[in-house]
Amino acid sequence: MAYSKIEKYDEDVTAGLMKNYQEALAWLGEDPKREGLEKTPERVAKAMQYLTQGYNQDPLAIINSAKFHEEVSEMVIVKDIELYSMCEHHMLPFFGKAHIAYIPNGYITGLSKLARVVDVYSRRLQVQERLTTQILNAIKEALNPLGVAVVIEAKHLCMMMRGVGKQNSVTTTSSFDGEFLKNTTRSEFLKLISKTLD
């Protein structure tokens, strides 16, 4: 039996991107009809649609799909959420971890929904600074919590593979709102995300 993989992509978008990638290969001095490259434009066209699927997803709808009334007001933290995104300046990947906390104000959401919000915004052409605040603002708008905190640590291939060529640099961005603007609350959050479970 032949191998068959079922995926859904916009045919018009795929065709347009394929044409552009075929031309790009030729401009780079390659032969787009060479065996190893023959299907590359189609593969890249589909990969790019997958890597930017966040444009077609609604983070608020995701949070609200698992929004529950709960009378708790203790800090909720989900840390070490893997993220993969693409720098909008060079269209090269950056990857790392997001750490999210919020203090409920009558409502909580499913823990996986926080990770999904990270995916929605990271699967777009991005800069890490904007990604950090977009995640915070979505949680703030959907849950109206007493406070939200987001910290992202990432490595950028645009710094590692080209230009300055710094292999071990890590970029950290943070955004805080509400109770996390207070030093004590923010310090507790930062201490908890840096601690490992025994």
Secondary structure, 3 states (H helix, E strand, C coil): CCCCCCCCCCHHHHHHHHHHHHHHHHHCCCCCCCCCCCCHHHHHHHHHHHHCHHHHCCHHHHHHCCEEECCCCCCEEEEEEEEEEEECCCCCEEEEEEEEEEECCCEEECHHHHHHHHHHHHCCEECHHHHHHHHHHHHHHHHCCCEEEEEEEEEEHHHHCCCCCCCCCCEEEEEEEEHHHCHHHHHHHHHHHHCCCC
